[in-house]
Amino acid sequence: MSQGDDHLPRVLVSVYDKTGIIELAQRLVALGWEIISSGGTSAALADAGVPVTPVEQVTGAPEMLDGRVKTVHPVIHGGLLADLSNPGHAKDLAERGIAPIDLVVCNLYPFRSDPSVELIDIGGPAMVRAAAKNHERVGVVVQPEDYGTVLDELEAEGCLSDATRRRLARAAYAHTSAYDAAIVDWLSDADADKLPPTVLLSLERQEVLRYGENPHQPGARYRIAGQSCWWDGAQQLQGKAMSYLNVFDADAAWRLVHSLGDYPAAVVIKHANPCGAAVADDIATAYRRAHEGDPVSAFGGIVAVNRMVTAEMAEAMADVFTEVLIASEYEEAALALLGKKKNLRVLRAPPPDAADLEIRTIGGAALVQTPDTINMDRSSWEVVTERAPTDDQWADLELAWRVAARVGSNCIVLAKDRQAVGIGAGQQNRRDAGRIAAEKAAGRAAGGACASDAFFPFRDGLNAAAEADCATVIQPGGSVRDQEVIDAANEHNMAMVFTSERHFRH
């Protein structure tokens, strides 16, 4: 009800999520509001002793079609959509005996949790949209989190301010937009059409970040409306607020460390690329080896581990400048030690989730693809050289391949004894990537593995692996010069494995 209206204020209440609805109705009644309600909401209010007028009593039309038609009626929508400053609207209401409705409290069926035709809400979105359209006069509340604010304002001022009604209207349209997007997604045949003809995204801001990629850029983290992600369960235990790149790199680190298998593993990410990764028998050793992979690049990096952070690991981090540490759990002694590092952001998080689609904006357009999964089934791999890898060499090959799949292209990863010892990332040609990886390895890759995210177009791509004295190479194959590359591997007495699956990453 806006300032200046002199009719008895009325609120239409129809909610699936009944959190806080009894208290809301009770306080509105105490303010002199008439409650109109339908179905289960009406019954819940009546059972709680709240005076309520059933919708059918207002419309003169009982519910029909098993409740599919309740509020879709001129008496309801006329009361919501009328502009009381318009004499024609006022005349129409008077002639039809329709009283204005000043507030709608409505949330919709939980379609995402149990998608079905019966949970496609019709009357709810119609009421919400009607109230939001007429927000200059009508308030609309779609989330219980807003009940307190609305009640406080009504109790203090007797009406909702223009700014509040506008804010609530925006939230209402976002609510119905996300709801429609969920239905569109459900109606898409995922098996027949992995890339649907339309992708409707409704994003809800979850966290305002310190800044974007650079301090002059504002940044925030959003979530797809109605969906949850692992970030919802993440807790920041200490440190300054996260920035855009802190979040971006922490996500990359968390996903990579969970892709390294079942052994204790640690990774260090810098500018979205791994600069260290290792698997060991305990988490402190895994961290030390990951850091030793490239200690220069690890300065100011993001660390993720797939085990509880122990005091021993925290001690190993004591003299290393680290931006973010992310793990599933921490020993109390470890937290005490980490608390001495004032610039360190410490996150506790659930396992990462997988998205159905990956979306990247390109101005006013977008590129969409299915996520890049890593096939570690050796039965789909082929040993193409005279030599085959030993069991220990297979372990290094697998680690190198898992890491290479998450390094920016073109890339080369060198690994030895389940430790990434040289990573060349994001180069315009594969020879430079190999040269950088070999320089970083500094002799530590001898007898180890070399992974290339895509095929070697020329035999000279193996030079770095040979100079690093690698014993094995893993790559997708598929070049017109594959045989030349295989011959080169045989000349160097290397074992080479083809995966037939590349992992470009841009």
Secondary structure, 3 states (H helix, E strand, C coil): CCCCCCCCCEEEEEECCCCCHHHHHHHHHHCCCEEEECHHHHHHHHHCCCCCEEHHHHHCCCCECCCCECCCCHHHHHHHHCCCCCHHHHHHHHHHCCCCCCEEEEECCCHHHCCCHHHCCCHHHHHHHHHHHCCCCCEEECCHHHHHHHHHHHHHHCCCCHHHHHHHHHHHHHHHHHHHHHHHHHHCCCCCCCCCCCCCCCEEEEEECCCCCCCCCCCEEEEECCCCCHHHHCEEEECCCCCHHHHHHHHHHHHHHCCCCCCCEEEEEECCEEEEEEECCCHHHHHHHHHHHCCCCCCCEEEEECCCECHHHHHHCCCCCEEEEEECCECHHHHHHHCCCCCCEEEECCCCCCCCCEEEEECCEEEEECCCCCCCCHHHCEECCCECCCHHHHHHHHHHHHHHCCCCCCCEEEEECCEEEEEECCCCCHHHHHHHHHHHHCCCCCCCEEEECCCCCCHHHHHHHHHCCCCEEEECCCCCCHHHHHHHHHHCCCEEEECCCCCCCC
